[in-house]
Every structure is written in structure tokens, then in C-alpha cells.
């Protein structure tokens, strides 16, 4: 399928596009306002970031879409920023945004989306893992399916390091996410996705600074009735050194599970747990009354009390979630 026309800028004929703020480290984009913004977080990617840029620009140039690449250097400790600046003349549609301190991939994606000039925002990585030559396919999917607000690349394999920690953690988060959303989610943590910028803006404040930002943006869309579709993709071994830390990031995954439960639908997840615990407590209460001559064990009272506390917590969380959604 081919793109029938290049998307034109939204500004009136004869006017000039909005200029970047003074002091921005960027390359001019020319007269056309981009339709697509590709947010590319870069942290210690000096050895392969140029190859990634070449792959993305070749695909986008051939697609006919007006685009920009927002390369965000997340305070790299190697020469990534210098490499980007040296390569800038080769990539006239690239903007470079250097961070003064390391903020994490979630921070880079959030700020990149806020600063994007395109109506469609693409998130991907600069480590050669994702098939970035297929980015135009993701944009075209949104153009062809106007009822879809986000399309995610569903990886067919897991090629990351520390699989023993990644696989079970991602499986747990995905199961909880499917429970919360009531939908099957082939890949919750994929870093390659395209979405409509206007739809994403209310949810950017929810993004955590780390890897779990991709989980959060998916759940934000699904929980607020914004359709999300999936395209199967291959996933390659990353170039360079992985930033995944098995213990630190496993802790972050657990915190992300708790955040997802309490933020998106606490009643759906916590209330069944509360009812089960209270139900077991009341069953044991009857057994105690029959077997021990109306003597009630401490464990029985504790089970009922814990179940009741979880139920109250679920109700309070649901009240907060509903009041927040109405503001």
C-alpha cells in the first residue's frame, strides 16, 4: 500500500511555521510543518545512532510523509551528543534536544511528545532492536483506520538481556493490564508505537521516568476508551549495552503494577481480593463457633479485618479515580 499524497502543513499559504525557541540545539526543518514526529531517546548510543538515523530517514523519505526526528540525548556519558551534532548536516529533518541531566526514557518520551510538531507521534529506540524501517507502515495504519488512536508493534520474541527477570515481570504486568482493560494485549511493553498526539496530551503527566512509560501510555488509552491495535514485528538483539538492571527495574515493574491497579481501576482488582479474604474469614468464623464452643480464633478476626480494609481501600481508590476523570 502506498501513500497517495504528502501531508501538507496546517499553516496558511505564504506564512512561516512556528520557529523553535531561542537557544534550541536543532537543525531547521524547512518550510513544511511535519505530519509525523519520531521521538528518539538516545542514551550512550554513539556506536550505532547514525545507522539508526539512516534507517529511519530512508524509510520516511520513501514514504512521502512530511516528518521530523526529535533526537533527545538523555545526558549520555559517551560521545552520543557529539555524534548527533556531527551528523546533523546529513539529516536536515532532525532536531537535537540535549538534556542537562539524565531523566530516563519516560521523561525523554514525555517531553519529546510535548515538543512534537507532528499530528502523529512515533516512539522508538535507537539501539537497533526495533524494525524502524516499518515506521511508515504504523503511520499509514492510523491514516487508514481513523477509529484507532494508537498502534503498537507486538514483538514476536523476547531478545533482551536478563530474560529470567524480564519475562515473568512483563507477563505479570500484562496479565494485570488485561484484567484492568478487559482486552487481550499481545505486547504491553513494546517501545515501537505510533499514536495521535492530540489524544495523548492529557495522559503525558502520568508517564513515569523509566521504561514503564510505554505500559502507562497503553493503559491510559485503553482505560479511557481510545482504541489500540497491534502489528506483529520482529525484535532484534540490541546494539551496545543494555540499560536494564534486573533488580532495580524489577522493583520498578512491581511499583508499576501497584500504580496501574490504583490509578486505572482499583475496584476491579482489589474488591475480588477483599471479598475472597472476608469470605474465607466468615467461613472460618462459622467453623470456629461450631468446633470451639463459640470461641473465635485471632486469625479469623484478622482475616475479616484485612478483607474489610482492602474493600474500603478499593472503594476510596475508585472514588478518587472517578472524581479525577471528571475534572
C-alpha positions in Angstrom: 0.0 0.0 0.0 1.4 3.4 -0.9 0.7 6.8 0.4 -1.3 8.8 -2.0 -0.1 12.3 -1.1 2.4 14.0 1.0 0.7 15.6 4.0 0.8 19.4 3.8 1.4 21.9 6.6 -1.5 23.3 8.5 -0.4 26.9 8.3 -1.9 29.1 5.6 -0.1 29.5 2.3 2.6 32.2 2.5 3.0 32.0 6.3 6.0 30.6 8.1 5.9 27.7 10.5 6.4 28.3 14.2 10.1 28.9 14.9 11.8 27.0 17.8 12.7 28.8 20.9 16.0 30.7 21.1 18.8 28.5 22.2 17.4 25.2 21.0 20.1 23.0 19.5 18.4 21.9 16.3 18.6 21.9 12.5 16.0 23.8 10.5 13.2 21.7 9.1 12.4 23.8 6.0 9.0 25.3 5.1 6.8 22.3 5.7 5.3 21.5 9.1 5.8 17.8 9.8 2.9 15.4 9.9 4.9 12.8 11.8 7.3 13.3 14.7 9.6 10.5 15.6 10.8 10.7 19.2 14.1 9.0 19.5 15.6 8.9 23.1 19.4 8.4 22.9 21.5 7.4 25.9 25.0 6.1 25.2 24.3 5.1 21.6 27.3 6.6 20.0 28.3 3.5 18.0 25.0 2.9 16.2 22.8 6.0 16.4 23.8 7.2 13.0 22.9 3.8 11.5 19.5 4.1 13.2 19.0 7.6 11.8 19.9 6.4 8.3 17.4 3.6 8.5 14.6 5.9 9.7 15.3 8.7 7.2 15.5 6.3 4.3 12.1 4.8 5.2 10.4 8.1 5.9 11.8 9.8 2.7 10.5 7.0 0.6 7.1 7.1 2.3 6.2 10.6 1.2 5.2 11.7 4.7 6.4 15.1 6.0 8.3 14.3 9.2 10.8 15.3 11.8 13.1 13.3 14.0 13.4 14.6 17.6 16.7 13.1 18.8 16.9 13.5 22.6 20.2 13.0 24.2 19.5 11.9 27.8 22.8 13.2 29.2 24.8 10.4 27.7 28.2 9.7 29.3 29.8 8.8 25.9 30.0 10.8 22.7 26.4 10.4 21.6 25.6 14.1 21.6 28.8 14.9 19.7 28.0 12.2 17.1 24.5 13.6 16.7 25.8 17.1 16.2 28.4 16.0 13.7 25.7 14.0 11.8 23.2 16.9 11.8 24.0 18.2 8.3 23.2 14.8 6.9 19.8 14.7 8.4 18.0 18.1 7.8 14.8 16.9 9.3 16.4 16.1 12.7 16.1 18.2 15.8 18.6 17.6 18.6 17.4 18.2 22.2 20.2 17.7 24.8 19.1 17.2 28.4 21.2 18.8 31.2 20.7 15.7 33.4 19.6 12.2 32.9 15.8 12.0 33.1 15.1 8.4 31.9 13.4 7.2 28.7 10.0 8.1 30.0 11.0 11.7 30.6 12.5 11.9 27.1 9.4 10.5 25.5 7.1 12.8 27.5 9.0 15.9 26.7 9.5 14.8 23.1 5.8 14.3 22.7 5.0 17.7 24.2 7.5 19.4 21.9 6.4 17.4 18.8 5.2 19.4 15.8 3.6 16.4 14.1 0.0 15.2 14.5 1.2 11.6 14.7 3.9 10.8 17.2 6.1 7.7 16.9 8.1 6.3 19.8 11.0 4.0 19.1 14.5 3.2 20.4 17.9 4.0 19.0 19.5 0.6 19.8 18.8 -1.3 16.5 16.2 -3.6 18.2 13.0 -2.4 16.5 12.3 -2.6 12.7 12.3 1.2 12.3 12.1 0.9 8.5 8.5 -0.1 9.2 7.6 3.2 10.8 5.7 4.5 7.7 3.5 1.4 8.0 2.5 2.4 11.5 1.6 5.9 10.4 -0.3 4.6 7.4 -2.3 2.3 9.7 -3.5 5.3 11.7 -4.4 7.1 8.5 -6.3 4.1 7.1 -8.1 3.4 10.4 -9.4 6.7 11.7 -11.1 5.0 14.6 -7.8 3.8 16.0 -5.8 6.2 18.2 -2.7 4.1 18.8 -0.9 1.2 17.0 1.7 -0.8 18.8 4.4 -3.1 17.5 3.8 -6.5 19.1 7.1 -8.3 19.3 7.2 -12.0 18.3 10.2 -12.8 20.5 12.0 -11.5 23.6 15.6 -10.8 22.8 16.5 -8.6 25.8 19.1 -9.4 28.4 18.2 -10.9 31.8 15.3 -12.8 30.4 14.8 -14.6 33.7 13.7 -11.2 35.2 12.1 -9.6 32.2 9.8 -12.4 31.0 8.0 -13.1 34.3 7.8 -9.4 35.2 6.3 -8.5 31.8 3.9 -11.4 31.9 2.6 -10.4 35.3 2.1 -6.8 34.2 0.4 -7.8 31.0 -2.0 -10.1 32.9 -3.0 -7.4 35.2 -3.3 -4.9 32.4 -5.6 -7.3 30.5 -7.7 -7.7 33.7 -8.0 -4.0 34.1 -8.8 -3.3 30.4 -10.9 -6.3 29.7 -9.0 -6.8 26.4 -6.3 -9.0 25.1 -2.9 -7.2 24.9 -0.3 -9.0 22.8 2.6 -6.7 23.9 2.2 -4.1 26.6 5.9 -3.0 26.8 6.8 -2.5 23.2 8.9 0.6 22.6 7.7 0.9 18.9 4.3 2.6 18.6 2.5 5.4 16.8 -0.3 7.5 18.2 -2.3 10.7 17.7 -0.6 13.4 19.6 -3.8 15.3 20.5 -5.2 12.2 22.1 -2.1 11.6 24.2 -1.7 15.1 25.7 -4.0 14.6 28.8 -2.1 11.5 29.8 1.5 12.6 29.4 1.6 13.8 33.0 1.1 10.2 34.1 4.2 8.9 32.4 6.9 7.7 34.9 10.5 8.5 34.0 11.7 4.9 33.3 10.9 2.0 30.9 7.3 1.6 32.2 6.2 4.7 30.4 5.2 2.5 27.4 3.0 0.5 29.7 1.4 3.6 31.1 0.6 5.2 27.7 -1.1 1.9 26.6 -3.2 1.6 29.7 -4.1 5.3 29.6 -5.5 4.9 26.1 -7.3 1.6 26.8 -8.8 2.8 30.1 -10.2 5.9 28.5 -11.8 4.1 25.5 -9.2 5.1 23.0 -8.8 2.1 20.6 -5.3 0.5 20.4 -4.4 -2.0 17.7 -1.3 -4.2 17.2 1.0 -5.0 14.3 3.4 -8.1 14.7 7.0 -7.1 14.4 10.4 -8.8 14.7 12.7 -7.9 17.5 16.5 -8.0 17.3 19.2 -8.1 19.9 20.2 -4.7 20.9 23.4 -3.0 19.9 25.6 -1.7 22.7 25.0 -2.3 26.4 21.5 -2.8 27.9 20.3 -0.3 30.4 18.0 -2.9 32.1 19.0 -3.6 35.7 17.5 -6.9 36.9 16.9 -5.9 40.5 16.3 -2.1 40.2 14.0 -2.4 37.2 12.2 -5.5 38.7 11.3 -3.2 41.7 10.1 -0.6 39.2 7.9 -3.2 37.5 6.3 -4.1 40.8 5.7 -0.4 41.6 4.2 0.0 38.1 1.8 -2.9 38.8 0.6 -1.2 42.0 0.3 2.2 40.2 -1.7 0.6 37.4 -4.1 -1.1 39.9 -4.7 2.0 42.0 -4.8 4.5 39.2 -6.9 2.9 36.5 -9.4 0.6 38.2 -8.8 -0.2 41.8 -12.3 -1.6 42.4 -12.0 -4.2 39.7 -8.8 -5.7 41.1 -8.9 -5.1 44.8 -12.6 -5.8 45.5 -12.5 -9.5 44.4 -9.4 -10.0 46.7 -11.2 -8.3 49.6 -14.4 -10.4 49.1 -12.4 -13.7 48.9 -10.5 -12.9 52.1 -13.6 -11.8 54.0 -15.5 -14.9 52.7 -12.8 -17.2 54.0 -12.8 -15.3 57.2 -16.6 -15.8 57.7 -16.4 -19.5 56.7 -13.7 -19.9 59.4 -15.8 -17.9 61.8 -18.7 -20.4 61.4 -16.3 -23.4 61.9 -14.8 -21.8 65.0 -18.2 -21.2 66.5 -19.2 -24.9 65.9 -16.0 -26.6 66.8 -14.7 -24.5 69.6 -17.8 -23.6 71.6 -18.2 -20.1 70.3 -14.5 -19.3 70.7 -13.2 -17.3 67.7 -9.6 -17.6 66.7 -7.5 -14.5 66.3 -6.6 -15.5 62.8 -10.3 -15.5 61.9 -10.9 -12.0 63.1 -7.7 -10.9 61.4 -8.8 -12.3 58.0 -12.2 -10.5 58.2 -10.5 -7.2 59.2 -7.9 -7.4 56.4 -10.6 -8.1 53.9 -12.7 -5.2 55.1 -9.7 -2.9 55.0 -8.9 -3.9 51.4 -12.6 -3.3 50.4 -12.5 0.2 52.0 -9.3 0.9 50.2 -10.8 -0.2 46.9 -13.9 2.0 47.4 -11.8 5.0 48.3 -9.5 4.4 45.3 -12.5 4.1 43.0 -13.9 7.3 44.3 -10.6 9.1 43.7 -10.3 7.7 40.2 -13.9 8.7 39.2 -13.5 12.2 40.6 -10.2 12.6 38.8 -11.8 11.5 35.4 -14.5 14.1 35.8 -12.1 17.1 36.3 
